[in-house]
């Protein structure tokens, strides 16, 4: 996916995680990005990076995409 929007990220979250878990993921820090959260990455228009981190998280938790 080249042009990933915030909508794409939030849509995938809503389909794959309960609300509370999705909120916690959005607020959680990512070591690779100096502790920035996915929501901070999205505010900086780094949607591709946030989406890739979401896919990694889903794979780690064995949640099918």
PDBQT receptor file of N, H, CA, C and O in Angstrom, charges set to zero:
ATOM      1  N   UNK A   1       0.843  -1.190   0.000  1.00  0.00    +0.000 N 
ATOM      2  CA  UNK A   1       0.000   0.000   0.000  1.00  0.00    +0.000 C 
ATOM      3  C   UNK A   1       0.879   1.241   0.000  1.00  0.00    +0.000 C 
ATOM      4  O   UNK A   1       1.706   1.423   0.894  1.00  0.00    +0.000 OA
ATOM      5  N   UNK A   2       0.705   2.075  -0.981  1.00  0.00    +0.000 N 
ATOM      6  H   UNK A   2       0.033   1.928  -1.707  1.00  0.00    +0.000 HD
ATOM      7  CA  UNK A   2       1.516   3.278  -1.068  1.00  0.00    +0.000 C 
ATOM      8  C   UNK A   2       0.921   4.429  -0.260  1.00  0.00    +0.000 C 
ATOM      9  O   UNK A   2       1.559   4.932   0.665  1.00  0.00    +0.000 OA
ATOM     10  N   UNK A   3      -0.283   4.844  -0.599  1.00  0.00    +0.000 N 
ATOM     11  H   UNK A   3      -0.802   4.436  -1.350  1.00  0.00    +0.000 HD
ATOM     12  CA  UNK A   3      -0.934   5.960   0.089  1.00  0.00    +0.000 C 
ATOM     13  C   UNK A   3      -1.819   5.444   1.208  1.00  0.00    +0.000 C 
ATOM     14  O   UNK A   3      -2.982   5.103   0.991  1.00  0.00    +0.000 OA
ATOM     15  N   UNK A   4      -1.271   5.391   2.373  1.00  0.00    +0.000 N 
ATOM     16  H   UNK A   4      -0.327   5.668   2.548  1.00  0.00    +0.000 HD
ATOM     17  CA  UNK A   4      -2.024   4.905   3.526  1.00  0.00    +0.000 C 
ATOM     18  C   UNK A   4      -2.571   6.111   4.274  1.00  0.00    +0.000 C 
ATOM     19  O   UNK A   4      -1.838   7.040   4.615  1.00  0.00    +0.000 OA
ATOM     20  N   UNK A   5      -3.860   6.074   4.517  1.00  0.00    +0.000 N 
ATOM     21  H   UNK A   5      -4.455   5.320   4.240  1.00  0.00    +0.000 HD
ATOM     22  CA  UNK A   5      -4.496   7.186   5.223  1.00  0.00    +0.000 C 
ATOM     23  C   UNK A   5      -4.735   6.805   6.687  1.00  0.00    +0.000 C 
ATOM     24  O   UNK A   5      -4.640   5.640   7.071  1.00  0.00    +0.000 OA
ATOM     25  N   UNK A   6      -5.041   7.804   7.470  1.00  0.00    +0.000 N 
ATOM     26  H   UNK A   6      -5.118   8.751   7.158  1.00  0.00    +0.000 HD
ATOM     27  CA  UNK A   6      -5.408   7.564   8.868  1.00  0.00    +0.000 C 
ATOM     28  C   UNK A   6      -6.645   6.669   8.914  1.00  0.00    +0.000 C 
ATOM     29  O   UNK A   6      -6.780   5.821   9.796  1.00  0.00    +0.000 OA
ATOM     30  N   UNK A   7      -7.538   6.870   7.957  1.00  0.00    +0.000 N 
ATOM     31  H   UNK A   7      -7.428   7.559   7.240  1.00  0.00    +0.000 HD
ATOM     32  CA  UNK A   7      -8.733   6.044   7.867  1.00  0.00    +0.000 C 
ATOM     33  C   UNK A   7      -8.367   4.570   7.714  1.00  0.00    +0.000 C 
ATOM     34  O   UNK A   7      -8.979   3.714   8.353  1.00  0.00    +0.000 OA
ATOM     35  N   UNK A   8      -7.377   4.264   6.875  1.00  0.00    +0.000 N 
ATOM     36  H   UNK A   8      -6.879   4.959   6.356  1.00  0.00    +0.000 HD
ATOM     37  CA  UNK A   8      -6.955   2.873   6.666  1.00  0.00    +0.000 C 
ATOM     38  C   UNK A   8      -6.499   2.242   7.982  1.00  0.00    +0.000 C 
ATOM     39  O   UNK A   8      -6.826   1.093   8.280  1.00  0.00    +0.000 OA
ATOM     40  N   UNK A   9      -5.749   3.002   8.751  1.00  0.00    +0.000 N 
ATOM     41  H   UNK A   9      -5.483   3.935   8.509  1.00  0.00    +0.000 HD
ATOM     42  CA  UNK A   9      -5.232   2.499  10.024  1.00  0.00    +0.000 C 
ATOM     43  C   UNK A   9      -6.378   2.273  11.007  1.00  0.00    +0.000 C 
ATOM     44  O   UNK A   9      -6.486   1.208  11.615  1.00  0.00    +0.000 OA
ATOM     45  N   UNK A  10      -7.224   3.276  11.152  1.00  0.00    +0.000 N 
ATOM     46  H   UNK A  10      -7.136   4.141  10.658  1.00  0.00    +0.000 HD
ATOM     47  CA  UNK A  10      -8.333   3.172  12.104  1.00  0.00    +0.000 C 
ATOM     48  C   UNK A  10      -9.337   2.110  11.687  1.00  0.00    +0.000 C 
ATOM     49  O   UNK A  10      -9.926   1.448  12.541  1.00  0.00    +0.000 OA
ATOM     50  N   UNK A  11      -9.540   1.941  10.401  1.00  0.00    +0.000 N 
ATOM     51  H   UNK A  11      -9.062   2.479   9.707  1.00  0.00    +0.000 HD
ATOM     52  CA  UNK A  11     -10.445   0.909   9.898  1.00  0.00    +0.000 C 
ATOM     53  C   UNK A  11      -9.922  -0.482  10.252  1.00  0.00    +0.000 C 
ATOM     54  O   UNK A  11     -10.675  -1.333  10.726  1.00  0.00    +0.000 OA
ATOM     55  N   UNK A  12      -8.623  -0.706  10.019  1.00  0.00    +0.000 N 
ATOM     56  H   UNK A  12      -8.011  -0.015   9.635  1.00  0.00    +0.000 HD
ATOM     57  CA  UNK A  12      -8.030  -2.003  10.357  1.00  0.00    +0.000 C 
ATOM     58  C   UNK A  12      -8.101  -2.244  11.865  1.00  0.00    +0.000 C 
ATOM     59  O   UNK A  12      -8.418  -3.347  12.310  1.00  0.00    +0.000 OA
ATOM     60  N   UNK A  13      -7.808  -1.215  12.638  1.00  0.00    +0.000 N 
ATOM     61  H   UNK A  13      -7.551  -0.319  12.277  1.00  0.00    +0.000 HD
ATOM     62  CA  UNK A  13      -7.899  -1.353  14.099  1.00  0.00    +0.000 C 
ATOM     63  C   UNK A  13      -9.301  -1.755  14.533  1.00  0.00    +0.000 C 
ATOM     64  O   UNK A  13      -9.467  -2.661  15.351  1.00  0.00    +0.000 OA
ATOM     65  N   UNK A  14     -10.306  -1.084  13.989  1.00  0.00    +0.000 N 
ATOM     66  H   UNK A  14     -10.171  -0.349  13.325  1.00  0.00    +0.000 HD
ATOM     67  CA  UNK A  14     -11.683  -1.354  14.408  1.00  0.00    +0.000 C 
ATOM     68  C   UNK A  14     -12.144  -2.758  14.027  1.00  0.00    +0.000 C 
ATOM     69  O   UNK A  14     -13.004  -3.337  14.690  1.00  0.00    +0.000 OA
ATOM     70  N   UNK A  15     -11.569  -3.299  12.961  1.00  0.00    +0.000 N 
ATOM     71  H   UNK A  15     -10.870  -2.828  12.422  1.00  0.00    +0.000 HD
ATOM     72  CA  UNK A  15     -11.951  -4.647  12.527  1.00  0.00    +0.000 C 
ATOM     73  C   UNK A  15     -11.221  -5.747  13.294  1.00  0.00    +0.000 C 
ATOM     74  O   UNK A  15     -11.732  -6.861  13.410  1.00  0.00    +0.000 OA
ATOM     75  N   UNK A  16     -10.040  -5.449  13.815  1.00  0.00    +0.000 N 
ATOM     76  H   UNK A  16      -9.625  -4.544  13.721  1.00  0.00    +0.000 HD
ATOM     77  CA  UNK A  16      -9.199  -6.493  14.381  1.00  0.00    +0.000 C 
ATOM     78  C   UNK A  16      -9.057  -6.465  15.896  1.00  0.00    +0.000 C 
ATOM     79  O   UNK A  16      -8.609  -7.447  16.488  1.00  0.00    +0.000 OA
ATOM     80  N   UNK A  17      -9.431  -5.358  16.537  1.00  0.00    +0.000 N 
ATOM     81  H   UNK A  17      -9.796  -4.560  16.056  1.00  0.00    +0.000 HD
ATOM     82  CA  UNK A  17      -9.233  -5.255  17.980  1.00  0.00    +0.000 C 
ATOM     83  C   UNK A  17     -10.459  -4.667  18.655  1.00  0.00    +0.000 C 
ATOM     84  O   UNK A  17     -11.178  -3.863  18.063  1.00  0.00    +0.000 OA
ATOM     85  N   UNK A  18     -10.693  -5.070  19.897  1.00  0.00    +0.000 N 
ATOM     86  H   UNK A  18     -10.109  -5.723  20.378  1.00  0.00    +0.000 HD
ATOM     87  CA  UNK A  18     -11.720  -4.393  20.688  1.00  0.00    +0.000 C 
ATOM     88  C   UNK A  18     -11.291  -2.938  20.922  1.00  0.00    +0.000 C 
ATOM     89  O   UNK A  18     -10.106  -2.612  20.843  1.00  0.00    +0.000 OA
ATOM     90  N   UNK A  19     -12.257  -2.081  21.207  1.00  0.00    +0.000 N 
ATOM     91  H   UNK A  19     -13.219  -2.346  21.271  1.00  0.00    +0.000 HD
ATOM     92  CA  UNK A  19     -12.008  -0.653  21.359  1.00  0.00    +0.000 C 
ATOM     93  C   UNK A  19     -10.878  -0.345  22.345  1.00  0.00    +0.000 C 
ATOM     94  O   UNK A  19      -9.977   0.430  22.024  1.00  0.00    +0.000 OA
ATOM     95  N   UNK A  20     -10.916  -0.935  23.527  1.00  0.00    +0.000 N 
ATOM     96  H   UNK A  20     -11.648  -1.565  23.787  1.00  0.00    +0.000 HD
ATOM     97  CA  UNK A  20      -9.914  -0.642  24.550  1.00  0.00    +0.000 C 
ATOM     98  C   UNK A  20      -8.519  -1.032  24.074  1.00  0.00    +0.000 C 
ATOM     99  O   UNK A  20      -7.572  -0.264  24.248  1.00  0.00    +0.000 OA
ATOM    100  N   UNK A  21      -8.380  -2.202  23.482  1.00  0.00    +0.000 N 
ATOM    101  H   UNK A  21      -9.149  -2.825  23.341  1.00  0.00    +0.000 HD
ATOM    102  CA  UNK A  21      -7.075  -2.661  22.994  1.00  0.00    +0.000 C 
ATOM    103  C   UNK A  21      -6.563  -1.743  21.887  1.00  0.00    +0.000 C 
ATOM    104  O   UNK A  21      -5.373  -1.433  21.841  1.00  0.00    +0.000 OA
ATOM    105  N   UNK A  22      -7.446  -1.312  21.004  1.00  0.00    +0.000 N 
ATOM    106  H   UNK A  22      -8.413  -1.564  21.041  1.00  0.00    +0.000 HD
ATOM    107  CA  UNK A  22      -7.057  -0.405  19.924  1.00  0.00    +0.000 C 
ATOM    108  C   UNK A  22      -6.575   0.928  20.494  1.00  0.00    +0.000 C 
ATOM    109  O   UNK A  22      -5.582   1.485  20.026  1.00  0.00    +0.000 OA
ATOM    110  N   UNK A  23      -7.271   1.429  21.491  1.00  0.00    +0.000 N 
ATOM    111  H   UNK A  23      -8.078   0.976  21.871  1.00  0.00    +0.000 HD
ATOM    112  CA  UNK A  23      -6.878   2.685  22.138  1.00  0.00    +0.000 C 
ATOM    113  C   UNK A  23      -5.517   2.549  22.791  1.00  0.00    +0.000 C 
ATOM    114  O   UNK A  23      -4.685   3.450  22.686  1.00  0.00    +0.000 OA
ATOM    115  N   UNK A  24      -5.282   1.441  23.459  1.00  0.00    +0.000 N 
ATOM    116  H   UNK A  24      -5.958   0.709  23.545  1.00  0.00    +0.000 HD
ATOM    117  CA  UNK A  24      -3.993   1.218  24.105  1.00  0.00    +0.000 C 
ATOM    118  C   UNK A  24      -2.874   1.132  23.073  1.00  0.00    +0.000 C 
ATOM    119  O   UNK A  24      -1.780   1.647  23.302  1.00  0.00    +0.000 OA
ATOM    120  N   UNK A  25      -3.137   0.493  21.951  1.00  0.00    +0.000 N 
ATOM    121  H   UNK A  25      -4.026   0.075  21.765  1.00  0.00    +0.000 HD
ATOM    122  CA  UNK A  25      -2.120   0.406  20.905  1.00  0.00    +0.000 C 
ATOM    123  C   UNK A  25      -1.797   1.796  20.362  1.00  0.00    +0.000 C 
ATOM    124  O   UNK A  25      -0.630   2.131  20.158  1.00  0.00    +0.000 OA
ATOM    125  N   UNK A  26      -2.829   2.601  20.130  1.00  0.00    +0.000 N 
ATOM    126  H   UNK A  26      -3.777   2.329  20.296  1.00  0.00    +0.000 HD
ATOM    127  CA  UNK A  26      -2.612   3.949  19.597  1.00  0.00    +0.000 C 
ATOM    128  C   UNK A  26      -1.779   4.822  20.532  1.00  0.00    +0.000 C 
ATOM    129  O   UNK A  26      -1.047   5.701  20.077  1.00  0.00    +0.000 OA
ATOM    130  N   UNK A  27      -1.891   4.581  21.836  1.00  0.00    +0.000 N 
ATOM    131  H   UNK A  27      -2.486   3.867  22.206  1.00  0.00    +0.000 HD
ATOM    132  CA  UNK A  27      -1.184   5.395  22.837  1.00  0.00    +0.000 C 
ATOM    133  C   UNK A  27       0.192   4.847  23.196  1.00  0.00    +0.000 C 
ATOM    134  O   UNK A  27       1.010   5.567  23.770  1.00  0.00    +0.000 OA
ATOM    135  N   UNK A  28       0.460   3.588  22.867  1.00  0.00    +0.000 N 
ATOM    136  H   UNK A  28      -0.204   3.003  22.400  1.00  0.00    +0.000 HD
ATOM    137  CA  UNK A  28       1.698   2.931  23.273  1.00  0.00    +0.000 C 
ATOM    138  C   UNK A  28       2.913   3.444  22.515  1.00  0.00    +0.000 C 
ATOM    139  O   UNK A  28       2.839   3.752  21.325  1.00  0.00    +0.000 OA
ATOM    140  N   UNK A  29       4.021   3.529  23.218  1.00  0.00    +0.000 N 
ATOM    141  H   UNK A  29       4.081   3.280  24.184  1.00  0.00    +0.000 HD
ATOM    142  CA  UNK A  29       5.261   3.989  22.596  1.00  0.00    +0.000 C 
ATOM    143  C   UNK A  29       5.922   2.908  21.757  1.00  0.00    +0.000 C 
ATOM    144  O   UNK A  29       5.816   1.719  22.056  1.00  0.00    +0.000 OA
ATOM    145  N   UNK A  30       6.602   3.337  20.709  1.00  0.00    +0.000 N 
ATOM    146  H   UNK A  30       6.688   4.303  20.467  1.00  0.00    +0.000 HD
ATOM    147  CA  UNK A  30       7.320   2.427  19.819  1.00  0.00    +0.000 C 
ATOM    148  C   UNK A  30       8.802   2.750  19.937  1.00  0.00    +0.000 C 
ATOM    149  O   UNK A  30       9.239   3.852  19.604  1.00  0.00    +0.000 OA
ATOM    150  N   UNK A  31       9.560   1.787  20.410  1.00  0.00    +0.000 N 
ATOM    151  H   UNK A  31       9.206   0.892  20.681  1.00  0.00    +0.000 HD
ATOM    152  CA  UNK A  31      10.994   1.990  20.647  1.00  0.00    +0.000 C 
ATOM    153  C   UNK A  31      11.713   2.475  19.395  1.00  0.00    +0.000 C 
ATOM    154  O   UNK A  31      12.553   3.373  19.458  1.00  0.00    +0.000 OA
ATOM    155  N   UNK A  32      11.381   1.882  18.272  1.00  0.00    +0.000 N 
ATOM    156  H   UNK A  32      10.699   1.153  18.221  1.00  0.00    +0.000 HD
ATOM    157  CA  UNK A  32      12.026   2.221  16.995  1.00  0.00    +0.000 C 
ATOM    158  C   UNK A  32      11.893   3.715  16.658  1.00  0.00    +0.000 C 
ATOM    159  O   UNK A  32      12.741   4.279  15.967  1.00  0.00    +0.000 OA
ATOM    160  N   UNK A  33      10.832   4.338  17.148  1.00  0.00    +0.000 N 
ATOM    161  H   UNK A  33      10.143   3.880  17.709  1.00  0.00    +0.000 HD
ATOM    162  CA  UNK A  33      10.573   5.756  16.880  1.00  0.00    +0.000 C 
ATOM    163  C   UNK A  33      10.748   6.609  18.140  1.00  0.00    +0.000 C 
ATOM    164  O   UNK A  33       9.999   7.558  18.372  1.00  0.00    +0.000 OA
ATOM    165  N   UNK A  34      11.744   6.255  18.940  1.00  0.00    +0.000 N 
ATOM    166  H   UNK A  34      12.353   5.484  18.751  1.00  0.00    +0.000 HD
ATOM    167  CA  UNK A  34      12.089   7.006  20.153  1.00  0.00    +0.000 C 
ATOM    168  C   UNK A  34      10.918   7.165  21.113  1.00  0.00    +0.000 C 
ATOM    169  O   UNK A  34      10.762   8.206  21.751  1.00  0.00    +0.000 OA
ATOM    170  N   UNK A  35      10.096   6.123  21.207  1.00  0.00    +0.000 N 
ATOM    171  H   UNK A  35      10.222   5.277  20.688  1.00  0.00    +0.000 HD
ATOM    172  CA  UNK A  35       8.991   6.117  22.155  1.00  0.00    +0.000 C 
ATOM    173  C   UNK A  35       7.744   6.828  21.689  1.00  0.00    +0.000 C 
ATOM    174  O   UNK A  35       6.778   6.936  22.445  1.00  0.00    +0.000 OA
ATOM    175  N   UNK A  36       7.740   7.319  20.459  1.00  0.00    +0.000 N 
ATOM    176  H   UNK A  36       8.525   7.232  19.845  1.00  0.00    +0.000 HD
ATOM    177  CA  UNK A  36       6.526   7.953  19.943  1.00  0.00    +0.000 C 
ATOM    178  C   UNK A  36       5.436   6.904  19.800  1.00  0.00    +0.000 C 
ATOM    179  O   UNK A  36       5.700   5.735  19.518  1.00  0.00    +0.000 OA
ATOM    180  N   UNK A  37       4.220   7.348  19.999  1.00  0.00    +0.000 N 
ATOM    181  H   UNK A  37       4.005   8.297  20.229  1.00  0.00    +0.000 HD
ATOM    182  CA  UNK A  37       3.079   6.439  19.854  1.00  0.00    +0.000 C 
ATOM    183  C   UNK A  37       2.601   6.444  18.408  1.00  0.00    +0.000 C 
ATOM    184  O   UNK A  37       2.912   7.362  17.649  1.00  0.00    +0.000 OA
ATOM    185  N   UNK A  38       1.842   5.413  18.027  1.00  0.00    +0.000 N 
ATOM    186  H   UNK A  38       1.590   4.667  18.643  1.00  0.00    +0.000 HD
ATOM    187  CA  UNK A  38       1.267   5.404  16.686  1.00  0.00    +0.000 C 
ATOM    188  C   UNK A  38       0.418   6.648  16.405  1.00  0.00    +0.000 C 
ATOM    189  O   UNK A  38       0.425   7.165  15.287  1.00  0.00    +0.000 OA
ATOM    190  N   UNK A  39      -0.306   7.126  17.409  1.00  0.00    +0.000 N 
ATOM    191  H   UNK A  39      -0.312   6.706  18.317  1.00  0.00    +0.000 HD
ATOM    192  CA  UNK A  39      -1.115   8.332  17.181  1.00  0.00    +0.000 C 
ATOM    193  C   UNK A  39      -0.225   9.548  16.916  1.00  0.00    +0.000 C 
ATOM    194  O   UNK A  39      -0.591  10.418  16.126  1.00  0.00    +0.000 OA
ATOM    195  N   UNK A  40       0.930   9.615  17.562  1.00  0.00    +0.000 N 
ATOM    196  H   UNK A  40       1.228   8.908  18.203  1.00  0.00    +0.000 HD
ATOM    197  CA  UNK A  40       1.864  10.708  17.285  1.00  0.00    +0.000 C 
ATOM    198  C   UNK A  40       2.418  10.601  15.867  1.00  0.00    +0.000 C 
ATOM    199  O   UNK A  40       2.559  11.609  15.174  1.00  0.00    +0.000 OA
ATOM    200  N   UNK A  41       2.731   9.383  15.438  1.00  0.00    +0.000 N 
ATOM    201  H   UNK A  41       2.617   8.564  16.001  1.00  0.00    +0.000 HD
ATOM    202  CA  UNK A  41       3.196   9.187  14.064  1.00  0.00    +0.000 C 
ATOM    203  C   UNK A  41       2.132   9.642  13.068  1.00  0.00    +0.000 C 
ATOM    204  O   UNK A  41       2.445  10.267  12.055  1.00  0.00    +0.000 OA
ATOM    205  N   UNK A  42       0.886   9.327  13.362  1.00  0.00    +0.000 N 
ATOM    206  H   UNK A  42       0.632   8.819  14.186  1.00  0.00    +0.000 HD
ATOM    207  CA  UNK A  42      -0.204   9.718  12.475  1.00  0.00    +0.000 C 
ATOM    208  C   UNK A  42      -0.350  11.241  12.437  1.00  0.00    +0.000 C 
ATOM    209  O   UNK A  42      -0.625  11.806  11.378  1.00  0.00    +0.000 OA
ATOM    210  N   UNK A  43      -0.172  11.909  13.572  1.00  0.00    +0.000 N 
ATOM    211  H   UNK A  43       0.052  11.450  14.433  1.00  0.00    +0.000 HD
ATOM    212  CA  UNK A  43      -0.242  13.373  13.599  1.00  0.00    +0.000 C 
ATOM    213  C   UNK A  43       0.856  13.990  12.754  1.00  0.00    +0.000 C 
ATOM    214  O   UNK A  43       0.684  15.079  12.205  1.00  0.00    +0.000 OA
ATOM    215  N   UNK A  44       1.984  13.302  12.646  1.00  0.00    +0.000 N 
ATOM    216  H   UNK A  44       2.124  12.418  13.092  1.00  0.00    +0.000 HD
ATOM    217  CA  UNK A  44       3.114  13.772  11.848  1.00  0.00    +0.000 C 
ATOM    218  C   UNK A  44       3.025  13.293  10.395  1.00  0.00    +0.000 C 
ATOM    219  O   UNK A  44       3.984  13.412   9.633  1.00  0.00    +0.000 OA
ATOM    220  N   UNK A  45       1.868  12.753  10.027  1.00  0.00    +0.000 N 
ATOM    221  H   UNK A  45       1.089  12.656  10.647  1.00  0.00    +0.000 HD
ATOM    222  CA  UNK A  45       1.627  12.214   8.676  1.00  0.00    +0.000 C 
ATOM    223  C   UNK A  45       2.589  11.097   8.307  1.00  0.00    +0.000 C 
ATOM    224  O   UNK A  45       2.964  10.951   7.144  1.00  0.00    +0.000 OA
ATOM    225  N   UNK A  46       2.984  10.313   9.294  1.00  0.00    +0.000 N 
ATOM    226  H   UNK A  46       2.679  10.431  10.238  1.00  0.00    +0.000 HD
ATOM    227  CA  UNK A  46       3.805   9.129   9.059  1.00  0.00    +0.000 C 
ATOM    228  C   UNK A  46       2.892   7.908   9.130  1.00  0.00    +0.000 C 
ATOM    229  O   UNK A  46       3.106   6.982   9.912  1.00  0.00    +0.000 OA
ATOM    230  N   UNK A  47       1.868   7.945   8.281  1.00  0.00    +0.000 N 
ATOM    231  H   UNK A  47       1.694   8.697   7.646  1.00  0.00    +0.000 HD
ATOM    232  CA  UNK A  47       0.850   6.899   8.291  1.00  0.00    +0.000 C 
ATOM    233  C   UNK A  47       1.412   5.548   7.869  1.00  0.00    +0.000 C 
ATOM    234  O   UNK A  47       1.031   4.515   8.420  1.00  0.00    +0.000 OA
ATOM    235  N   UNK A  48       2.306   5.552   6.907  1.00  0.00    +0.000 N 
ATOM    236  H   UNK A  48       2.616   6.390   6.459  1.00  0.00    +0.000 HD
ATOM    237  CA  UNK A  48       2.891   4.294   6.449  1.00  0.00    +0.000 C 
ATOM    238  C   UNK A  48       3.626   3.599   7.592  1.00  0.00    +0.000 C 
ATOM    239  O   UNK A  48       3.502   2.388   7.772  1.00  0.00    +0.000 OA
ATOM    240  N   UNK A  49       4.389   4.369   8.360  1.00  0.00    +0.000 N 
ATOM    241  H   UNK A  49       4.489   5.353   8.214  1.00  0.00    +0.000 HD
ATOM    242  CA  UNK A  49       5.131   3.812   9.481  1.00  0.00    +0.000 C 
ATOM    243  C   UNK A  49       4.181   3.257  10.547  1.00  0.00    +0.000 C 
ATOM    244  O   UNK A  49       4.405   2.170  11.081  1.00  0.00    +0.000 OA
ATOM    245  N   UNK A  50       3.122   4.010  10.850  1.00  0.00    +0.000 N 
ATOM    246  H   UNK A  50       2.940   4.892  10.416  1.00  0.00    +0.000 HD
ATOM    247  CA  UNK A  50       2.141   3.548  11.838  1.00  0.00    +0.000 C 
ATOM    248  C   UNK A  50       1.447   2.278  11.349  1.00  0.00    +0.000 C 
ATOM    249  O   UNK A  50       1.229   1.353  12.131  1.00  0.00    +0.000 OA
ATOM    250  N   UNK A  51       1.102   2.228  10.076  1.00  0.00    +0.000 N 
ATOM    251  H   UNK A  51       1.278   2.979   9.441  1.00  0.00    +0.000 HD
ATOM    252  CA  UNK A  51       0.431   1.059   9.506  1.00  0.00    +0.000 C 
ATOM    253  C   UNK A  51       1.332  -0.169   9.571  1.00  0.00    +0.000 C 
ATOM    254  O   UNK A  51       0.881  -1.262   9.912  1.00  0.00    +0.000 OA
ATOM    255  N   UNK A  52       2.603   0.018   9.243  1.00  0.00    +0.000 N 
ATOM    256  H   UNK A  52       2.969   0.906   8.965  1.00  0.00    +0.000 HD
ATOM    257  CA  UNK A  52       3.553  -1.097   9.308  1.00  0.00    +0.000 C 
ATOM    258  C   UNK A  52       3.696  -1.605  10.742  1.00  0.00    +0.000 C 
ATOM    259  O   UNK A  52       3.785  -2.812  10.966  1.00  0.00    +0.000 OA
ATOM    260  N   UNK A  53       3.718  -0.698  11.706  1.00  0.00    +0.000 N 
ATOM    261  H   UNK A  53       3.646   0.283  11.524  1.00  0.00    +0.000 HD
ATOM    262  CA  UNK A  53       3.803  -1.103  13.110  1.00  0.00    +0.000 C 
ATOM    263  C   UNK A  53       2.541  -1.847  13.535  1.00  0.00    +0.000 C 
ATOM    264  O   UNK A  53       2.613  -2.796  14.316  1.00  0.00    +0.000 OA
ATOM    265  N   UNK A  54       1.397  -1.425  13.029  1.00  0.00    +0.000 N 
ATOM    266  H   UNK A  54       1.339  -0.655  12.394  1.00  0.00    +0.000 HD
ATOM    267  CA  UNK A  54       0.147  -2.120  13.334  1.00  0.00    +0.000 C 
ATOM    268  C   UNK A  54       0.182  -3.537  12.770  1.00  0.00    +0.000 C 
ATOM    269  O   UNK A  54      -0.221  -4.485  13.444  1.00  0.00    +0.000 OA
ATOM    270  N   UNK A  55       0.657  -3.683  11.553  1.00  0.00    +0.000 N 
ATOM    271  H   UNK A  55       0.985  -2.913  11.005  1.00  0.00    +0.000 HD
ATOM    272  CA  UNK A  55       0.754  -5.021  10.966  1.00  0.00    +0.000 C 
ATOM    273  C   UNK A  55       1.704  -5.905  11.774  1.00  0.00    +0.000 C 
ATOM    274  O   UNK A  55       1.414  -7.082  11.990  1.00  0.00    +0.000 OA
ATOM    275  N   UNK A  56       2.823  -5.359  12.218  1.00  0.00    +0.000 N 
ATOM    276  H   UNK A  56       3.058  -4.403  12.043  1.00  0.00    +0.000 HD
ATOM    277  CA  UNK A  56       3.755  -6.121  13.057  1.00  0.00    +0.000 C 
ATOM    278  C   UNK A  56       3.083  -6.546  14.351  1.00  0.00    +0.000 C 
ATOM    279  O   UNK A  56       3.236  -7.685  14.790  1.00  0.00    +0.000 OA
ATOM    280  N   UNK A  57       2.339  -5.635  14.963  1.00  0.00    +0.000 N 
ATOM    281  H   UNK A  57       2.214  -4.709  14.606  1.00  0.00    +0.000 HD
ATOM    282  CA  UNK A  57       1.644  -5.925  16.218  1.00  0.00    +0.000 C 
ATOM    283  C   UNK A  57       0.614  -7.042  16.012  1.00  0.00    +0.000 C 
ATOM    284  O   UNK A  57       0.527  -7.971  16.815  1.00  0.00    +0.000 OA
ATOM    285  N   UNK A  58      -0.152  -6.943  14.945  1.00  0.00    +0.000 N 
ATOM    286  H   UNK A  58      -0.081  -6.189  14.292  1.00  0.00    +0.000 HD
ATOM    287  CA  UNK A  58      -1.167  -7.960  14.671  1.00  0.00    +0.000 C 
ATOM    288  C   UNK A  58      -0.519  -9.319  14.406  1.00  0.00    +0.000 C 
ATOM    289  O   UNK A  58      -1.025 -10.346  14.858  1.00  0.00    +0.000 OA
ATOM    290  N   UNK A  59       0.593  -9.326  13.680  1.00  0.00    +0.000 N 
ATOM    291  H   UNK A  59       1.003  -8.492  13.313  1.00  0.00    +0.000 HD
ATOM    292  CA  UNK A  59       1.314 -10.575  13.421  1.00  0.00    +0.000 C 
ATOM    293  C   UNK A  59       1.832 -11.170  14.728  1.00  0.00    +0.000 C 
ATOM    294  O   UNK A  59       1.730 -12.377  14.950  1.00  0.00    +0.000 OA
ATOM    295  N   UNK A  60       2.387 -10.323  15.588  1.00  0.00    +0.000 N 
ATOM    296  H   UNK A  60       2.471  -9.343  15.407  1.00  0.00    +0.000 HD
ATOM    297  CA  UNK A  60       2.926 -10.773  16.878  1.00  0.00    +0.000 C 
ATOM    298  C   UNK A  60       1.831 -11.389  17.751  1.00  0.00    +0.000 C 
ATOM    299  O   UNK A  60       2.075 -12.352  18.478  1.00  0.00    +0.000 OA
ATOM    300  N   UNK A  61       0.631 -10.829  17.673  1.00  0.00    +0.000 N 
ATOM    301  H   UNK A  61       0.433 -10.046  17.082  1.00  0.00    +0.000 HD
ATOM    302  CA  UNK A  61      -0.498 -11.329  18.467  1.00  0.00    +0.000 C 
ATOM    303  C   UNK A  61      -1.288 -12.417  17.743  1.00  0.00    +0.000 C 
ATOM    304  O   UNK A  61      -2.317 -12.880  18.236  1.00  0.00    +0.000 OA
ATOM    305  N   UNK A  62      -0.794 -12.826  16.556  1.00  0.00    +0.000 N 
ATOM    306  H   UNK A  62       0.042 -12.450  16.155  1.00  0.00    +0.000 HD
ATOM    307  CA  UNK A  62      -1.459 -13.844  15.740  1.00  0.00    +0.000 C 
ATOM    308  C   UNK A  62      -2.886 -13.473  15.383  1.00  0.00    +0.000 C 
ATOM    309  O   UNK A  62      -3.784 -14.315  15.401  1.00  0.00    +0.000 OA
ATOM    310  N   UNK A  63      -3.085 -12.190  15.055  1.00  0.00    +0.000 N 
ATOM    311  H   UNK A  63      -2.355 -11.506  15.040  1.00  0.00    +0.000 HD
ATOM    312  CA  UNK A  63      -4.380 -11.712  14.597  1.00  0.00    +0.000 C 
ATOM    313  C   UNK A  63      -4.294 -11.617  13.085  1.00  0.00    +0.000 C 
ATOM    314  O   UNK A  63      -3.460 -10.888  12.549  1.00  0.00    +0.000 OA
ATOM    315  N   UNK A  64      -5.148 -12.347  12.404  1.00  0.00    +0.000 N 
ATOM    316  H   UNK A  64      -5.826 -12.939  12.839  1.00  0.00    +0.000 HD
ATOM    317  CA  UNK A  64      -5.118 -12.410  10.939  1.00  0.00    +0.000 C 
ATOM    318  C   UNK A  64      -5.563 -11.079  10.339  1.00  0.00    +0.000 C 
ATOM    319  O   UNK A  64      -6.540 -10.476  10.782  1.00  0.00    +0.000 OA
ATOM    320  N   UNK A  65      -4.817 -10.628   9.309  1.00  0.00    +0.000 N 
ATOM    321  H   UNK A  65      -4.023 -11.117   8.949  1.00  0.00    +0.000 HD
ATOM    322  CA  UNK A  65      -5.213  -9.389   8.619  1.00  0.00    +0.000 C 
ATOM    323  C   UNK A  65      -5.873  -9.705   7.311  1.00  0.00    +0.000 C 
ATOM    324  O   UNK A  65      -6.276  -8.795   6.586  1.00  0.00    +0.000 OA
TER     325      UNK A  65
